[in-house]
């Protein structure tokens, strides 16, 4: 069974960037094939960290035949230094979508949590459990960053279904 849509979900982070591939078949069934975290060391120059993240996301997208990229929007936190790094990763993910010609969408953490857990204040463990259930995984994704990326991809897949119904 071939996928009608392949979504790369991205949970942006400079130290830990989560990614996940969710495929949607012709009947609308969701499945996950790849997920993980791109880790970069704080002592690396920032340009090298961003280059590493971009190249690894590009490889994942190309290998999976991604047609869309779903990005979790930057969420303001108290640490402004981390906000800048996350913002830069959002920028390179957006650039990747443009360079590869991918359908692109951003979703707030609230939208993603509502989509996956039907509760906008779901905690990390609830999101991980729901990702496992919705995608039929054998185990909960070990990393909450990978689970968040898969949840973003599910959110995009569900949003696409809703948009088709509303047309």
N, C-alpha and C positions, 0 to 999 in steps of 0.2 A: 504494500500500500504506500503510495507516494504522498508526500506532504503537499498541501495546497499553500501553506504559509510556514515559513521558518523564521522564528523571532529570536533575536539575540537580546536578552535582557541584561542590563548593566546597572549594578549598584556602585556608583562612583566613590572612589576613595584613593588617595595617593599612596597610603601604606598598604591598604587592602582593597582591591577593586574586585568586586564579585561579578561573575558572568554566568549566564545559563542560556542554553538553547532549548526552546520549546517549539515543537512542530504541531501543526494542526492539519489533520487529514481531511479528505473531501467530505466526511460525515461530521466534521467539527470536533472529533476526539483529539484531546491534547496528550502529548507525551514529551518527556524530556530525554535528551540524548547525552548532553554534556553540561557539566557545571563545575565551577571551581573558583579559585581566588588567585589573582595576580598580586603577589607580594613584592614590595620594593623596600629596600633598606633606607632608613633615615639619613645615613651618611653618604648615600649616593647623591650626586648633583641632580637637582630637580629636572633638568632637561633630559638626563638619562633615564630617570624614573618615568617621565611622561612618554619618552620614546619606547621604553620597554612595554608599558601598558598599551600604547597604540598598536605596536607590532603584534603583541599577543592577542589583542581583541580582533585585529585584522585577520590573523591566522584562524582563530575560532570561527569568525564570520564566514570566511572563504571556504574553510573545510566543511562547514555545515550547510553551505548554500543558503545563507541567511537572505531573507527578502525584506526583513524589517528590523529596526533597532528600537527597543523600548528602554528609556532611561528614567531612573528615579531622580526627580528634581532635587536640586540642592535644598537641604533643610538647614535653616539658620541655627547655629549652635553658639555656645558661649565662647568657644575658642576660635577667634578670628583667623589665626594662622592655619588651622585645619580647613576653614571655610574656603580660603584661597586655593589650597591644594585640591579640594573636592571640585571647586569651580573650574579649575584647569582641566581636571579629568573629564568633567562634563563637556568642556569645549572640545577635547580631542575625540570623545565619543560622537559628538555632533559632527565633527569634521569627518570621522570615519564613515558615518552614514552618508554624508554628501559625496565623498570620494567613491564609495561602492554603489551609490545610487539606491540606497535602502530607504524604504518607507520609514519615517522617523516620528516618534512621539515621546513626550515627556509626561510623567505622571507624578503627582504629589504622593508622599508617603500615605496620606489619608486615603487617596483614591486606590492605591495598591492594596492597602489593608482591607478596605471595604470590598474590593474585588475578590481577594483570596480568602478572607476570613469573615466577611459580612459584618465586620466590626472595626471601626476606624481607629480604635485605641488598642488593637490587638498587640500583645507583646511579642518579642522575638520568638519565643517558644511556640506560641499559637501560630505564627506565620509559618514556622518550620513544619509543624504538624500538618497544617492545611496544605502546604506545598506537597508534602508526601502523599496526602490523601488525593488531592485533585489530579496529580500527575501519575498516581499509581506507582510510586517509587517503593522499593523494598525497605529502604531505610530513610530516616530523616537526613537531609543534607547536613553534614557535620559543621559546615560554616554558615553562620547567619548571613554573611555577605552573599554567599552563593544562593541561599534560600531567598534572600531579598531580590536578587537578580532574576531568579526563576519566577518569583511572584510578579515582578514588573512585566515579564514576558507573558504570563498568564493574563494579567490585567489588560495588556494590549490585545491579546487574542480575544478576550471577552468583549472589549470595547469595539473591536472590529465586527464581531457578531451582532452586537446591539446596533451599530451604525447600519449594517446591512438590513436589519429588520425594520429600522425606521425609514428607510428609503422608499 
